[in-house]
Amino acid sequence: MQVDCPNCGKKVEWCDASKFRPFCSKQCQLIDLGEWANEEKTIPCGANKDQETTELPSIEDIEALLAEQPDHFFKED
Ligand SMILES: [Zn+2]
């Protein structure tokens, strides 16, 4: 009997020799486990823990950050 690896779709023999069945390899098993683990651990690394968005800062945000800097920080003259 053969099954398809849930991660890569490779044929896996369903027997004691296939230690990672239904996955074809330990790598595929870890990738699959890692994917759902990552979904549980979507904690932003920033200080603002209430903000769960992982979007990149917008142009407005960057401009606001730059505006907070002293003028000489980004002006060459
Ligand atoms: Zn696989």
N, CA, C, O and the ligand as a Tripos MOL2 file, in Angstrom:
@<TRIPOS>MOLECULE
protein
  309   307    78     0     0
PROTEIN
NO_CHARGES

@<TRIPOS>ATOM
      1 N           0.8450   -1.1980    0.0000 N.3       1 MET1
      2 CA          0.0000    0.0000    0.0000 C.3       1 MET1
      3 C           0.8800    1.2490    0.0000 C.2       1 MET1
      4 O           1.8880    1.3180    0.7030 O.2       1 MET1
      5 N           0.4850    2.2080   -0.7870 N.am      2 GLN2
      6 CA          1.2280    3.4610   -0.8480 C.3       2 GLN2
      7 C           0.3130    4.6320   -0.5240 C.2       2 GLN2
      8 O          -0.8740    4.6150   -0.8520 O.2       2 GLN2
      9 N           0.8670    5.6370    0.1140 N.am      3 VAL3
     10 CA          0.1230    6.8770    0.3730 C.3       3 VAL3
     11 C           0.9500    8.0380   -0.1750 C.2       3 VAL3
     12 O           2.1480    7.9030   -0.4240 O.2       3 VAL3
     13 N           0.2840    9.1830   -0.3580 N.am      4 ASP4
     14 CA          0.9990   10.3760   -0.8130 C.3       4 ASP4
     15 C           1.4790   11.1740    0.3920 C.2       4 ASP4
     16 O           0.7260   11.4160    1.3350 O.2       4 ASP4
     17 N           2.7310   11.5730    0.3450 N.am      5 CYS5
     18 CA          3.2540   12.4410    1.3980 C.3       5 CYS5
     19 C           2.4150   13.7230    1.4450 C.2       5 CYS5
     20 O           2.2780   14.3960    0.4240 O.2       5 CYS5
     21 N           1.8520   14.0750    2.6050 N.am      6 PRO6
     22 CA          1.0060   15.2710    2.7010 C.3       6 PRO6
     23 C           1.7540   16.5560    2.3720 C.2       6 PRO6
     24 O           1.1440   17.5610    2.0080 O.2       6 PRO6
     25 N           3.0730   16.5210    2.5020 N.am      7 ASN7
     26 CA          3.8400   17.7410    2.2640 C.3       7 ASN7
     27 C           4.2400   17.8940    0.8080 C.2       7 ASN7
     28 O           4.0040   18.9450    0.2120 O.2       7 ASN7
     29 N           4.8390   16.8660    0.2260 N.am      8 CYS8
     30 CA          5.3820   17.0100   -1.1180 C.3       8 CYS8
     31 C           4.6770   16.1170   -2.1390 C.2       8 CYS8
     32 O           4.9230   16.2490   -3.3380 O.2       8 CYS8
     33 N           3.8050   15.2120   -1.6890 N.am      9 GLY9
     34 CA          3.0510   14.3890   -2.6190 C.3       9 GLY9
     35 C           3.7840   13.1460   -3.1150 C.2       9 GLY9
     36 O           3.2640   12.4030   -3.9480 O.2       9 GLY9
     37 N           4.9670   12.9280   -2.6120 N.am     10 LYS10
     38 CA          5.7410   11.7680   -3.0040 C.3      10 LYS10
     39 C           5.0930   10.4860   -2.4710 C.2      10 LYS10
     40 O           4.5050   10.4690   -1.3890 O.2      10 LYS10
     41 N           5.2170    9.4080   -3.2660 N.am     11 LYS11
     42 CA          4.6360    8.1380   -2.8420 C.3      11 LYS11
     43 C           5.4260    7.5590   -1.6650 C.2      11 LYS11
     44 O           6.6550    7.4860   -1.6960 O.2      11 LYS11
     45 N           4.6980    7.1550   -0.6410 N.am     12 VAL12
     46 CA          5.3300    6.5850    0.5430 C.3      12 VAL12
     47 C           4.7610    5.1920    0.7760 C.2      12 VAL12
     48 O           3.5440    5.0170    0.8530 O.2      12 VAL12
     49 N           5.6310    4.2110    0.8860 N.am     13 GLU13
     50 CA          5.1950    2.8500    1.1920 C.3      13 GLU13
     51 C           4.7010    2.7900    2.6360 C.2      13 GLU13
     52 O           5.4230    3.1620    3.5610 O.2      13 GLU13
     53 N           3.4740    2.3230    2.8210 N.am     14 TRP14
     54 CA          2.8930    2.2750    4.1660 C.3      14 TRP14
     55 C           3.3310    0.9760    4.8490 C.2      14 TRP14
     56 O           2.6360   -0.0390    4.8010 O.2      14 TRP14
     57 N           4.5050    1.0390    5.4860 N.am     15 CYS15
     58 CA          5.0240   -0.1310    6.1700 C.3      15 CYS15
     59 C           5.9380    0.3310    7.3060 C.2      15 CYS15
     60 O           6.2220    1.5210    7.4430 O.2      15 CYS15
     61 N           6.3830   -0.6060    8.0990 N.am     16 ASP16
     62 CA          7.2060   -0.2600    9.2540 C.3      16 ASP16
     63 C           8.5110    0.4280    8.8560 C.2      16 ASP16
     64 O           9.0830    1.1870    9.6380 O.2      16 ASP16
     65 N           8.9730    0.1590    7.6470 N.am     17 ALA17
     66 CA         10.2240    0.7680    7.1960 C.3      17 ALA17
     67 C          10.0710    2.2740    6.9710 C.2      17 ALA17
     68 O          11.0490    3.0190    7.0220 O.2      17 ALA17
     69 N           8.8300    2.7140    6.7210 N.am     18 SER18
     70 CA          8.5980    4.1520    6.5050 C.3      18 SER18
     71 C           8.2850    4.7930    7.8540 C.2      18 SER18
     72 O           7.1310    4.9170    8.2640 O.2      18 SER18
     73 N           9.3460    5.1870    8.5120 N.am     19 LYS19
     74 CA          9.1950    5.6600    9.8970 C.3      19 LYS19
     75 C           8.4090    6.9550   10.0100 C.2      19 LYS19
     76 O           7.8340    7.2550   11.0570 O.2      19 LYS19
     77 N           8.3880    7.7220    8.9250 N.am     20 PHE20
     78 CA          7.7750    9.0430    9.0110 C.3      20 PHE20
     79 C           6.4400    9.1010    8.2910 C.2      20 PHE20
     80 O           5.9050   10.1840    8.0560 O.2      20 PHE20
     81 N           5.8890    7.9170    7.9310 N.am     21 ARG21
     82 CA          4.6150    7.8880    7.2360 C.3      21 ARG21
     83 C           3.5470    8.6300    8.0340 C.2      21 ARG21
     84 O           3.5780    8.5380    9.2610 O.2      21 ARG21
     85 N           2.6380    9.3340    7.4540 N.am     22 PRO22
     86 CA          2.4350    9.3730    6.0000 C.3      22 PRO22
     87 C           3.4100   10.2780    5.2510 C.2      22 PRO22
     88 O           3.2640   10.4790    4.0460 O.2      22 PRO22
     89 N           4.3970   10.8230    5.9480 N.am     23 PHE23
     90 CA          5.3740   11.6780    5.2710 C.3      23 PHE23
     91 C           6.4740   10.8150    4.6630 C.2      23 PHE23
     92 O           6.7290    9.7050    5.1290 O.2      23 PHE23
     93 N           7.1310   11.3340    3.6130 N.am     24 CYS24
     94 CA          8.1470   10.5560    2.9230 C.3      24 CYS24
     95 C           9.4720   10.6020    3.6780 C.2      24 CYS24
     96 O          10.3230    9.7290    3.5070 O.2      24 CYS24
     97 N           9.6390   11.6230    4.5110 N.am     25 SER25
     98 CA         10.9240   11.7980    5.1800 C.3      25 SER25
     99 C          10.7270   12.6090    6.4530 C.2      25 SER25
    100 O           9.6790   13.2170    6.6690 O.2      25 SER25
    101 N          11.7420   12.6040    7.2770 N.am     26 LYS26
    102 CA         11.6870   13.4010    8.4990 C.3      26 LYS26
    103 C          11.5520   14.8850    8.1730 C.2      26 LYS26
    104 O          10.8730   15.6360    8.8730 O.2      26 LYS26
    105 N          12.2220   15.2870    7.0830 N.am     27 GLN27
    106 CA         12.1730   16.6940    6.6810 C.3      27 GLN27
    107 C          10.7400   17.1410    6.4010 C.2      27 GLN27
    108 O          10.2980   18.1910    6.8660 O.2      27 GLN27
    109 N          10.0220   16.3150    5.6250 N.am     28 CYS28
    110 CA          8.6370   16.6700    5.3050 C.3      28 CYS28
    111 C           7.7810   16.6940    6.5680 C.2      28 CYS28
    112 O           6.9060   17.5470    6.7160 O.2      28 CYS28
    113 N           8.0350   15.7600    7.4710 N.am     29 GLN29
    114 CA          7.2790   15.7270    8.7150 C.3      29 GLN29
    115 C           7.5180   17.0050    9.5230 C.2      29 GLN29
    116 O           6.5830   17.5970   10.0610 O.2      29 GLN29
    117 N           8.7760   17.4140    9.5960 N.am     30 LEU30
    118 CA          9.1130   18.6050   10.3710 C.3      30 LEU30
    119 C           8.5440   19.8560    9.7240 C.2      30 LEU30
    120 O           8.0700   20.7600   10.4110 O.2      30 LEU30
    121 N           8.5940   19.9030    8.3910 N.am     31 ILE31
    122 CA          8.0350   21.0630    7.6880 C.3      31 ILE31
    123 C           6.5550   21.1800    7.9960 C.2      31 ILE31
    124 O           6.0550   22.2690    8.2800 O.2      31 ILE31
    125 N           5.8450   20.0410    7.9390 N.am     32 ASP32
    126 CA          4.4130   20.0660    8.1990 C.3      32 ASP32
    127 C           4.1220   20.4800    9.6340 C.2      32 ASP32
    128 O           3.2380   21.3000    9.8830 O.2      32 ASP32
    129 N           4.8660   19.9150   10.5740 N.am     33 LEU33
    130 CA          4.6860   20.2930   11.9770 C.3      33 LEU33
    131 C           5.0210   21.7600   12.1780 C.2      33 LEU33
    132 O           4.3430   22.4720   12.9190 O.2      33 LEU33
    133 N           6.0790   22.2000   11.5050 N.am     34 GLY34
    134 CA          6.5070   23.5870   11.6420 C.3      34 GLY34
    135 C           5.4770   24.5630   11.1410 C.2      34 GLY34
    136 O           5.3350   25.6600   11.6810 O.2      34 GLY34
    137 N           4.7420   24.1620   10.0880 N.am     35 GLU35
    138 CA          3.7580   25.0840    9.5300 C.3      35 GLU35
    139 C           2.6410   25.3720   10.5120 C.2      35 GLU35
    140 O           2.2610   26.5280   10.6980 O.2      35 GLU35
    141 N           2.1070   24.3300   11.1450 N.am     36 TRP36
    142 CA          1.0350   24.6410   12.1010 C.3      36 TRP36
    143 C           1.5880   25.2530   13.3660 C.2      36 TRP36
    144 O           0.8980   26.0300   14.0270 O.2      36 TRP36
    145 N           2.8300   24.9190   13.7240 N.am     37 ALA37
    146 CA          3.4380   25.5410   14.9040 C.3      37 ALA37
    147 C           3.6210   27.0300   14.6830 C.2      37 ALA37
    148 O           3.4150   27.8330   15.5930 O.2      37 ALA37
    149 N           4.0120   27.3960   13.4660 N.am     38 ASN38
    150 CA          4.2100   28.8080   13.1630 C.3      38 ASN38
    151 C           2.9130   29.5920   13.2870 C.2      38 ASN38
    152 O           2.9120   30.7460   13.7170 O.2      38 ASN38
    153 N           1.8060   28.9570   12.9070 N.am     39 GLU39
    154 CA          0.5280   29.6480   13.0090 C.3      39 GLU39
    155 C           0.1770   29.9530   14.4560 C.2      39 GLU39
    156 O          -0.5050   30.9350   14.7490 O.2      39 GLU39
    157 N           0.6530   29.0960   15.3610 N.am     40 GLU40
    158 CA          0.3850   29.3140   16.7830 C.3      40 GLU40
    159 C           1.2830   30.3990   17.3580 C.2      40 GLU40
    160 O           0.9690   31.0030   18.3830 O.2      40 GLU40
    161 N           2.3860   30.6360   16.6960 N.am     41 LYS41
    162 CA          3.4030   31.5250   17.2570 C.3      41 LYS41
    163 C           3.5790   32.7910   16.4410 C.2      41 LYS41
    164 O           4.7020   33.2280   16.1930 O.2      41 LYS41
    165 N           2.4740   33.3760   16.0260 N.am     42 THR42
    166 CA          2.5740   34.6040   15.2370 C.3      42 THR42
    167 C           2.6060   35.8060   16.1660 C.2      42 THR42
    168 O           1.8150   36.7400   16.0310 O.2      42 THR42
    169 N           3.5380   35.7630   17.1130 N.am     43 ILE43
    170 CA          3.6990   36.8900   18.0260 C.3      43 ILE43
    171 C           4.6840   37.8790   17.4100 C.2      43 ILE43
    172 O           5.8300   37.5260   17.1310 O.2      43 ILE43
    173 N           4.2460   39.1010   17.1990 N.am     44 PRO44
    174 CA          5.1730   40.0800   16.6160 C.3      44 PRO44
    175 C           6.3490   40.3310   17.5420 C.2      44 PRO44
    176 O           6.1870   40.3660   18.7620 O.2      44 PRO44
    177 N           7.5210   40.5050   16.9720 N.am     45 CYS45
    178 CA          8.7090   40.6910   17.7930 C.3      45 CYS45
    179 C           8.8480   42.1240   18.2650 C.2      45 CYS45
    180 O           9.7100   42.4240   19.0910 O.2      45 CYS45
    181 N           8.0060   43.0200   17.7480 N.am     46 GLY46
    182 CA          8.0720   44.4150   18.1600 C.3      46 GLY46
    183 C           7.5500   44.6010   19.5710 C.2      46 GLY46
    184 O           7.0030   43.6700   20.1630 O.2      46 GLY46
    185 N           7.7150   45.7950   20.1100 N.am     47 ALA47
    186 CA          7.3040   46.0740   21.4790 C.3      47 ALA47
    187 C           5.7820   46.1670   21.5900 C.2      47 ALA47
    188 O           5.2110   45.9100   22.6500 O.2      47 ALA47
    189 N           5.1370   46.5340   20.4910 N.am     48 ASN48
    190 CA          3.6950   46.7180   20.5120 C.3      48 ASN48
    191 C           2.9840   45.3800   20.3420 C.2      48 ASN48
    192 O           2.7380   44.9520   19.2140 O.2      48 ASN48
    193 N           2.6540   44.7170   21.4400 N.am     49 LYS49
    194 CA          2.0780   43.3710   21.3660 C.3      49 LYS49
    195 C           0.6030   43.3810   20.9950 C.2      49 LYS49
    196 O           0.0470   42.3560   20.6020 O.2      49 LYS49
    197 N          -0.0240   44.5340   21.1210 N.am     50 ASP50
    198 CA         -1.4280   44.6050   20.7380 C.3      50 ASP50
    199 C          -1.5990   44.5990   19.2290 C.2      50 ASP50
    200 O          -2.6620   44.2550   18.7120 O.2      50 ASP50
    201 N          -0.5620   44.9740   18.5460 N.am     51 GLN51
    202 CA         -0.6360   45.0660   17.0870 C.3      51 GLN51
    203 C          -0.1860   43.7460   16.4940 C.2      51 GLN51
    204 O           0.9970   43.4100   16.5580 O.2      51 GLN51
    205 N          -1.1080   42.9930   15.9200 N.am     52 GLU52
    206 CA         -0.7750   41.6700   15.4180 C.3      52 GLU52
    207 C          -0.5020   41.6600   13.9220 C.2      52 GLU52
    208 O          -0.2270   40.6080   13.3450 O.2      52 GLU52
    209 N          -0.5760   42.7920   13.3110 N.am     53 THR53
    210 CA         -0.3320   42.8390   11.8740 C.3      53 THR53
    211 C           1.1460   42.6410   11.5780 C.2      53 THR53
    212 O           2.0070   43.1630   12.2870 O.2      53 THR53
    213 N           1.4310   41.8880   10.5340 N.am     54 THR54
    214 CA          2.8150   41.6800   10.1140 C.3      54 THR54
    215 C           3.1070   42.4720    8.8480 C.2      54 THR54
    216 O           4.1120   42.2430    8.1750 O.2      54 THR54
    217 N           2.2150   43.4080    8.5330 N.am     55 GLU55
    218 CA          2.4190   44.1970    7.3190 C.3      55 GLU55
    219 C           3.6490   45.0860    7.4660 C.2      55 GLU55
    220 O           4.0170   45.5110    8.5610 O.2      55 GLU55
    221 N           4.2570   45.3430    6.3400 N.am     56 LEU56
    222 CA          5.3840   46.2640    6.3460 C.3      56 LEU56
    223 C           4.8680   47.6650    6.6430 C.2      56 LEU56
    224 O           3.7190   47.9890    6.3420 O.2      56 LEU56
    225 N           5.7320   48.5010    7.2400 N.am     57 PRO57
    226 CA          5.2880   49.8690    7.5090 C.3      57 PRO57
    227 C           4.9490   50.5910    6.2150 C.2      57 PRO57
    228 O           5.5980   50.3990    5.1860 O.2      57 PRO57
    229 N           3.9280   51.4160    6.2890 N.am     58 SER58
    230 CA          3.5200   52.1550    5.1010 C.3      58 SER58
    231 C           4.4680   53.3320    4.8750 C.2      58 SER58
    232 O           5.2680   53.6810    5.7430 O.2      58 SER58
    233 N           4.3620   53.9250    3.7070 N.am     59 ILE59
    234 CA          5.1700   55.1110    3.4000 C.3      59 ILE59
    235 C           4.9130   56.2000    4.4430 C.2      59 ILE59
    236 O           5.8300   56.8940    4.8830 O.2      59 ILE59
    237 N           3.6380   56.3300    4.8260 N.am     60 GLU60
    238 CA          3.2920   57.3530    5.8140 C.3      60 GLU60
    239 C           4.0220   57.0880    7.1380 C.2      60 GLU60
    240 O           4.5100   58.0180    7.7800 O.2      60 GLU60
    241 N           4.0900   55.8230    7.5350 N.am     61 ASP61
    242 CA          4.7790   55.4740    8.7820 C.3      61 ASP61
    243 C           6.2650   55.8050    8.6990 C.2      61 ASP61
    244 O           6.8490   56.3420    9.6400 O.2      61 ASP61
    245 N           6.8620   55.4760    7.5590 N.am     62 ILE62
    246 CA          8.2900   55.7450    7.3800 C.3      62 ILE62
    247 C           8.5450   57.2480    7.4000 C.2      62 ILE62
    248 O           9.5020   57.7210    8.0120 O.2      62 ILE62
    249 N           7.6750   57.9880    6.7230 N.am     63 GLU63
    250 CA          7.8410   59.4380    6.7000 C.3      63 GLU63
    251 C           7.6730   60.0210    8.0970 C.2      63 GLU63
    252 O           8.3760   60.9580    8.4760 O.2      63 GLU63
    253 N           6.7440   59.4650    8.8550 N.am     64 ALA64
    254 CA          6.5360   59.9360   10.2240 C.3      64 ALA64
    255 C           7.7670   59.6570   11.0810 C.2      64 ALA64
    256 O           8.1690   60.4880   11.8960 O.2      64 ALA64
    257 N           8.3630   58.4720   10.8880 N.am     65 LEU65
    258 CA          9.5860   58.1390   11.6230 C.3      65 LEU65
    259 C          10.7140   59.0920   11.2550 C.2      65 LEU65
    260 O          11.4380   59.5830   12.1210 O.2      65 LEU65
    261 N          10.8520   59.3460    9.9450 N.am     66 LEU66
    262 CA         11.9030   60.2480    9.4910 C.3      66 LEU66
    263 C          11.6770   61.6590   10.0340 C.2      66 LEU66
    264 O          12.6290   62.3590   10.3800 O.2      66 LEU66
    265 N          10.4220   62.0640   10.1050 N.am     67 ALA67
    266 CA         10.1020   63.4130   10.5830 C.3      67 ALA67
    267 C          10.4910   63.5820   12.0440 C.2      67 ALA67
    268 O          10.7540   64.6940   12.5010 O.2      67 ALA67
    269 N          10.5260   62.4520   12.7850 N.am     68 GLU68
    270 CA         10.8990   62.5230   14.1900 C.3      68 GLU68
    271 C          12.4120   62.6740   14.3820 C.2      68 GLU68
    272 O          12.8810   63.0750   15.4470 O.2      68 GLU68
    273 N          13.1560   62.3470   13.3350 N.am     69 GLN69
    274 CA         14.6080   62.4090   13.4470 C.3      69 GLN69
    275 C          15.0690   63.8620   13.3460 C.2      69 GLN69
    276 O          14.4040   64.6860   12.7170 O.2      69 GLN69
    277 N          16.2130   64.1750   13.9670 N.am     70 PRO70
    278 CA         16.7910   65.5090   13.7750 C.3      70 PRO70
    279 C          17.0800   65.7420   12.2960 C.2      70 PRO70
    280 O          17.3720   64.7990   11.5600 O.2      70 PRO70
    281 N          17.0000   66.9710   11.8710 N.am     71 ASP71
    282 CA         17.1530   67.2850   10.4520 C.3      71 ASP71
    283 C          18.4700   66.7530    9.8870 C.2      71 ASP71
    284 O          18.5070   66.2620    8.7590 O.2      71 ASP71
    285 N          19.5350   66.8470   10.6550 N.am     72 HIS72
    286 CA         20.8380   66.4490   10.1210 C.3      72 HIS72
    287 C          20.9520   64.9400    9.9310 C.2      72 HIS72
    288 O          21.8900   64.4660    9.2890 O.2      72 HIS72
    289 N          20.0060   64.1800   10.4840 N.am     73 PHE73
    290 CA         20.0800   62.7190   10.3970 C.3      73 PHE73
    291 C          19.9890   62.2410    8.9570 C.2      73 PHE73
    292 O          20.6740   61.2940    8.5720 O.2      73 PHE73
    293 N          19.1510   62.8860    8.1620 N.am     74 PHE74
    294 CA         18.9870   62.4140    6.7800 C.3      74 PHE74
    295 C          19.2290   63.5090    5.7430 C.2      74 PHE74
    296 O          18.9760   63.3120    4.5550 O.2      74 PHE74
    297 N          19.7090   64.6340    6.1860 N.am     75 LYS75
    298 CA         20.0190   65.6910    5.2190 C.3      75 LYS75
    299 C          21.5230   65.8780    5.1330 C.2      75 LYS75
    300 O          22.2020   66.0450    6.1460 O.2      75 LYS75
    301 N          22.0180   65.8480    3.9450 N.am     76 GLU76
    302 CA         23.4650   65.9080    3.7320 C.3      76 GLU76
    303 C          24.0110   67.3110    3.9110 C.2      76 GLU76
    304 O          25.1630   67.4770    4.3100 O.2      76 GLU76
    305 N          23.2160   68.3120    3.6260 N.am     77 ASP77
    306 CA         23.7270   69.6800    3.6950 C.3      77 ASP77
    307 C          23.6910   70.1710    5.1260 C.2      77 ASP77
    308 O          24.0810   71.3060    5.3990 O.2      77 ASP77
    309 ZN          7.5260   14.4350    1.3610 Zn       78 ZN78
@<TRIPOS>BOND
     1     1     2 1
     2     2     3 1
     3     3     4 2
     4     3     5 am
     5     5     6 1
     6     6     7 1
     7     7     8 2
     8     7     9 am
     9     9    10 1
    10    10    11 1
    11    11    12 2
    12    11    13 am
    13    13    14 1
    14    14    15 1
    15    15    16 2
    16    15    17 am
    17    17    18 1
    18    18    19 1
    19    19    20 2
    20    19    21 am
    21    21    22 1
    22    22    23 1
    23    23    24 2
    24    23    25 am
    25    25    26 1
    26    26    27 1
    27    27    28 2
    28    27    29 am
    29    29    30 1
    30    30    31 1
    31    31    32 2
    32    31    33 am
    33    33    34 1
    34    34    35 1
    35    35    36 2
    36    35    37 am
    37    37    38 1
    38    38    39 1
    39    39    40 2
    40    39    41 am
    41    41    42 1
    42    42    43 1
    43    43    44 2
    44    43    45 am
    45    45    46 1
    46    46    47 1
    47    47    48 2
    48    47    49 am
    49    49    50 1
    50    50    51 1
    51    51    52 2
    52    51    53 am
    53    53    54 1
    54    54    55 1
    55    55    56 2
    56    55    57 am
    57    57    58 1
    58    58    59 1
    59    59    60 2
    60    59    61 am
    61    61    62 1
    62    62    63 1
    63    63    64 2
    64    63    65 am
    65    65    66 1
    66    66    67 1
    67    67    68 2
    68    67    69 am
    69    69    70 1
    70    70    71 1
    71    71    72 2
    72    71    73 am
    73    73    74 1
    74    74    75 1
    75    75    76 2
    76    75    77 am
    77    77    78 1
    78    78    79 1
    79    79    80 2
    80    79    81 am
    81    81    82 1
    82    82    83 1
    83    83    84 2
    84    83    85 am
    85    85    86 1
    86    86    87 1
    87    87    88 2
    88    87    89 am
    89    89    90 1
    90    90    91 1
    91    91    92 2
    92    91    93 am
    93    93    94 1
    94    94    95 1
    95    95    96 2
    96    95    97 am
    97    97    98 1
    98    98    99 1
    99    99   100 2
   100    99   101 am
   101   101   102 1
   102   102   103 1
   103   103   104 2
   104   103   105 am
   105   105   106 1
   106   106   107 1
   107   107   108 2
   108   107   109 am
   109   109   110 1
   110   110   111 1
   111   111   112 2
   112   111   113 am
   113   113   114 1
   114   114   115 1
   115   115   116 2
   116   115   117 am
   117   117   118 1
   118   118   119 1
   119   119   120 2
   120   119   121 am
   121   121   122 1
   122   122   123 1
   123   123   124 2
   124   123   125 am
   125   125   126 1
   126   126   127 1
   127   127   128 2
   128   127   129 am
   129   129   130 1
   130   130   131 1
   131   131   132 2
   132   131   133 am
   133   133   134 1
   134   134   135 1
   135   135   136 2
   136   135   137 am
   137   137   138 1
   138   138   139 1
   139   139   140 2
   140   139   141 am
   141   141   142 1
   142   142   143 1
   143   143   144 2
   144   143   145 am
   145   145   146 1
   146   146   147 1
   147   147   148 2
   148   147   149 am
   149   149   150 1
   150   150   151 1
   151   151   152 2
   152   151   153 am
   153   153   154 1
   154   154   155 1
   155   155   156 2
   156   155   157 am
   157   157   158 1
   158   158   159 1
   159   159   160 2
   160   159   161 am
   161   161   162 1
   162   162   163 1
   163   163   164 2
   164   163   165 am
   165   165   166 1
   166   166   167 1
   167   167   168 2
   168   167   169 am
   169   169   170 1
   170   170   171 1
   171   171   172 2
   172   171   173 am
   173   173   174 1
   174   174   175 1
   175   175   176 2
   176   175   177 am
   177   177   178 1
   178   178   179 1
   179   179   180 2
   180   179   181 am
   181   181   182 1
   182   182   183 1
   183   183   184 2
   184   183   185 am
   185   185   186 1
   186   186   187 1
   187   187   188 2
   188   187   189 am
   189   189   190 1
   190   190   191 1
   191   191   192 2
   192   191   193 am
   193   193   194 1
   194   194   195 1
   195   195   196 2
   196   195   197 am
   197   197   198 1
   198   198   199 1
   199   199   200 2
   200   199   201 am
   201   201   202 1
   202   202   203 1
   203   203   204 2
   204   203   205 am
   205   205   206 1
   206   206   207 1
   207   207   208 2
   208   207   209 am
   209   209   210 1
   210   210   211 1
   211   211   212 2
   212   211   213 am
   213   213   214 1
   214   214   215 1
   215   215   216 2
   216   215   217 am
   217   217   218 1
   218   218   219 1
   219   219   220 2
   220   219   221 am
   221   221   222 1
   222   222   223 1
   223   223   224 2
   224   223   225 am
   225   225   226 1
   226   226   227 1
   227   227   228 2
   228   227   229 am
   229   229   230 1
   230   230   231 1
   231   231   232 2
   232   231   233 am
   233   233   234 1
   234   234   235 1
   235   235   236 2
   236   235   237 am
   237   237   238 1
   238   238   239 1
   239   239   240 2
   240   239   241 am
   241   241   242 1
   242   242   243 1
   243   243   244 2
   244   243   245 am
   245   245   246 1
   246   246   247 1
   247   247   248 2
   248   247   249 am
   249   249   250 1
   250   250   251 1
   251   251   252 2
   252   251   253 am
   253   253   254 1
   254   254   255 1
   255   255   256 2
   256   255   257 am
   257   257   258 1
   258   258   259 1
   259   259   260 2
   260   259   261 am
   261   261   262 1
   262   262   263 1
   263   263   264 2
   264   263   265 am
   265   265   266 1
   266   266   267 1
   267   267   268 2
   268   267   269 am
   269   269   270 1
   270   270   271 1
   271   271   272 2
   272   271   273 am
   273   273   274 1
   274   274   275 1
   275   275   276 2
   276   275   277 am
   277   277   278 1
   278   278   279 1
   279   279   280 2
   280   279   281 am
   281   281   282 1
   282   282   283 1
   283   283   284 2
   284   283   285 am
   285   285   286 1
   286   286   287 1
   287   287   288 2
   288   287   289 am
   289   289   290 1
   290   290   291 1
   291   291   292 2
   292   291   293 am
   293   293   294 1
   294   294   295 1
   295   295   296 2
   296   295   297 am
   297   297   298 1
   298   298   299 1
   299   299   300 2
   300   299   301 am
   301   301   302 1
   302   302   303 1
   303   303   304 2
   304   303   305 am
   305   305   306 1
   306   306   307 1
   307   307   308 2
@<TRIPOS>SUBSTRUCTURE
     1 MET1         2 RESIDUE 1 A MET
     2 GLN2         6 RESIDUE 1 A GLN
     3 VAL3        10 RESIDUE 1 A VAL
     4 ASP4        14 RESIDUE 1 A ASP
     5 CYS5        18 RESIDUE 1 A CYS
     6 PRO6        22 RESIDUE 1 A PRO
     7 ASN7        26 RESIDUE 1 A ASN
     8 CYS8        30 RESIDUE 1 A CYS
     9 GLY9        34 RESIDUE 1 A GLY
    10 LYS10       38 RESIDUE 1 A LYS
    11 LYS11       42 RESIDUE 1 A LYS
    12 VAL12       46 RESIDUE 1 A VAL
    13 GLU13       50 RESIDUE 1 A GLU
    14 TRP14       54 RESIDUE 1 A TRP
    15 CYS15       58 RESIDUE 1 A CYS
    16 ASP16       62 RESIDUE 1 A ASP
    17 ALA17       66 RESIDUE 1 A ALA
    18 SER18       70 RESIDUE 1 A SER
    19 LYS19       74 RESIDUE 1 A LYS
    20 PHE20       78 RESIDUE 1 A PHE
    21 ARG21       82 RESIDUE 1 A ARG
    22 PRO22       86 RESIDUE 1 A PRO
    23 PHE23       90 RESIDUE 1 A PHE
    24 CYS24       94 RESIDUE 1 A CYS
    25 SER25       98 RESIDUE 1 A SER
    26 LYS26      102 RESIDUE 1 A LYS
    27 GLN27      106 RESIDUE 1 A GLN
    28 CYS28      110 RESIDUE 1 A CYS
    29 GLN29      114 RESIDUE 1 A GLN
    30 LEU30      118 RESIDUE 1 A LEU
    31 ILE31      122 RESIDUE 1 A ILE
    32 ASP32      126 RESIDUE 1 A ASP
    33 LEU33      130 RESIDUE 1 A LEU
    34 GLY34      134 RESIDUE 1 A GLY
    35 GLU35      138 RESIDUE 1 A GLU
    36 TRP36      142 RESIDUE 1 A TRP
    37 ALA37      146 RESIDUE 1 A ALA
    38 ASN38      150 RESIDUE 1 A ASN
    39 GLU39      154 RESIDUE 1 A GLU
    40 GLU40      158 RESIDUE 1 A GLU
    41 LYS41      162 RESIDUE 1 A LYS
    42 THR42      166 RESIDUE 1 A THR
    43 ILE43      170 RESIDUE 1 A ILE
    44 PRO44      174 RESIDUE 1 A PRO
    45 CYS45      178 RESIDUE 1 A CYS
    46 GLY46      182 RESIDUE 1 A GLY
    47 ALA47      186 RESIDUE 1 A ALA
    48 ASN48      190 RESIDUE 1 A ASN
    49 LYS49      194 RESIDUE 1 A LYS
    50 ASP50      198 RESIDUE 1 A ASP
    51 GLN51      202 RESIDUE 1 A GLN
    52 GLU52      206 RESIDUE 1 A GLU
    53 THR53      210 RESIDUE 1 A THR
    54 THR54      214 RESIDUE 1 A THR
    55 GLU55      218 RESIDUE 1 A GLU
    56 LEU56      222 RESIDUE 1 A LEU
    57 PRO57      226 RESIDUE 1 A PRO
    58 SER58      230 RESIDUE 1 A SER
    59 ILE59      234 RESIDUE 1 A ILE
    60 GLU60      238 RESIDUE 1 A GLU
    61 ASP61      242 RESIDUE 1 A ASP
    62 ILE62      246 RESIDUE 1 A ILE
    63 GLU63      250 RESIDUE 1 A GLU
    64 ALA64      254 RESIDUE 1 A ALA
    65 LEU65      258 RESIDUE 1 A LEU
    66 LEU66      262 RESIDUE 1 A LEU
    67 ALA67      266 RESIDUE 1 A ALA
    68 GLU68      270 RESIDUE 1 A GLU
    69 GLN69      274 RESIDUE 1 A GLN
    70 PRO70      278 RESIDUE 1 A PRO
    71 ASP71      282 RESIDUE 1 A ASP
    72 HIS72      286 RESIDUE 1 A HIS
    73 PHE73      290 RESIDUE 1 A PHE
    74 PHE74      294 RESIDUE 1 A PHE
    75 LYS75      298 RESIDUE 1 A LYS
    76 GLU76      302 RESIDUE 1 A GLU
    77 ASP77      306 RESIDUE 1 A ASP
    78 ZN78       309 GROUP 0 **** ****
